[in-house]
Amino acid sequence: MNTYTSYDVLSDVEPTFTDLAAIAAEEPVIAAEVAVVDAECRLAASPDEVAVKAHRRAVVALGVAMRTAVETSTNRALSTAPVFAPGSPLSTARRVVIRPATRTA
C-alpha cells in the first residue's frame, strides 16, 4: 500500500528537462558555496594571511555568482513573459468590476 510518506513511489520519477536546467543554472552558486566552505576550513586550520585572502576571494566570488544567478533568472523570466501592445484588447481577458458589499437585510 502506497502512502504519501512512502518514498518507493518517487523512485521511478525522473527529473524533467526543466528540473535539470534549474540544477545546471544553480551549479556556479553551489561551486562558489563549496569554495567558501573550503576556505573557511583552511582559515580554521591555519589563520594566516594567505588563508584570510583566500577566504575573502571565495566570499567575493560567491557574491558575484549569486548576483549573476539572480540577474540570469530575472532576465529569463522577463524574456518569457508575454508582451502585450498597449491598447490591444486581450481575447481571453474579462472585465472584473468589484463593487462594495451592500446589506440586504
Residue, then its C-alpha position, 0 to 999 in steps of 0.5 A: m500500500n502506497t502512502y504519501t510518506s512512502y518514498d518507493v513511489l518517487s523512485d521511478v520519477e525522473p527529473t524533467f528537462t526543466d528540473l535539470a536546467a534549474i540544477a545546471a543554472e544553480e551549479p556556479v552558486i553551489a561551486a562558489e558555496v563549496a569554495v567558501v566552505d573550503a576556505e573557511c576550513r583552511l582559515a580554521a586550520s591555519p589563520d594566516e594571511v594567505a588563508v584570510k585572502a583566500h577566504r575573502r576571494a571565495v566570499v567575493a566570488l560567491g557574491v558575484a555568482m549569486r548576483t549573476a544567478v539572480e540577474t540570469s533568472t530575472n532576465r529569463a523570466l522577463s524574456t518569457a513573459p508575454v508582451f502585450a501592445p498597449g491598447s490591444p484588447l486581450s481575447t481571453a481577458r474579462r472585465v472584473v468590476i468589484r463593487p462594495a458589499t451592500r446589506t440586504a437585510 
